[in-house]
Amino acid sequence: MKLLRYGPKGREKPGILDQQGVIRDLSGVVDDITPQVLENDLGRLATLDIAKLPPAPANVRIGPPVAGVRKIICIGLNYRKHAHETGMAVPAEPLVFMKATSAISGPYDPVILPKGATKGDWEVEYAIIIGKTARYVSEARAMDHVAGYCVLNDVSERAFQMERVGQWTKGKSCDTFAPMGPWLVTKDEISDPHRLKLWLEVNGHRYQSSNTSDNIFSVPFMVSYLSQFMTLEPGDVISTGTPEGTGVGQKPPVFLKPGDVMRLAVEGLGEQRQEVVAYSGGD
């Protein structure tokens, strides 16, 4: 299944994509795509006759595919070539940091460069969506706790991340810095998450083009590993790292500016598009 949420920001409705690519309205079946739905209702949704559901309006906005996400956990340097690109050693165990849930936005919403930004950057990633509570789970049982996957652009402000005091979180958590979607693809549709092509373009130039086979850590390992340190709850998002080709890795570095357009995709999980804009709010 491909589950999604559509409609104005803050008023999204639940939907499901049919075989013809038409969004069907799920609001008569569930109130939203929530952590509770991921935990309890995926089996029921899989039995629906999707063709009998009403279609969503044409040209509707697509929101992030899960409501009520409690935490976004990110894995750094999870691609061998990206580790080499940054000049850092291949990690012996996952490098873990957090991204604020207030950064979540839709897959086609604008990305807003924050006040003081000078080094905005892109990172195409696939994210794991947790479906059942995981606490001290083994690798052998880890997939029992996965609901599915989605595309996530781990947008970063490198000056905040690397040149300011402290850890990476403040360079990763600005509003709109976690575009998710367009849909949550349930795990049964992805036979091997470690064999997916992924790419990202800025203004039509392809900077990232790789395959998840370059991952250092597997999906079962990441879920099991993280569950040793924190309880993973339904709806939690694990963003699994980005391949080589980030802006900071270019020679010379290339950073985002207002007017740039990012396009990115992960095989089987869909495509995103974001226009970059400058912050225009108040203090």
Secondary structure, DSSP 8 states (H G I E B T S, - for coil): -EEEEESSTT--EEEEE-TTS-EEE-TTT-SSS-HHHHHHTHHHHHTS-GGGS-B--TT--EE-S-SS---EEEEES-BHHHHHHHT----SS-EEEEE-GGGEE-TTS-EEE-TT---EE--EEEEEEE-S-BSS--HHHHGGGEEEEEEEE--EEHHHHHSSSS-SHHHH-STT-EEB-S-EEEGGG-S-TTS-EEEEEETTEEEEEEEGGGBSS-HHHHHHHHHTTS-B-TT-EEE----S--GGGSSS---B-TT-EEEEEETTTEEEEEEEEE--S--
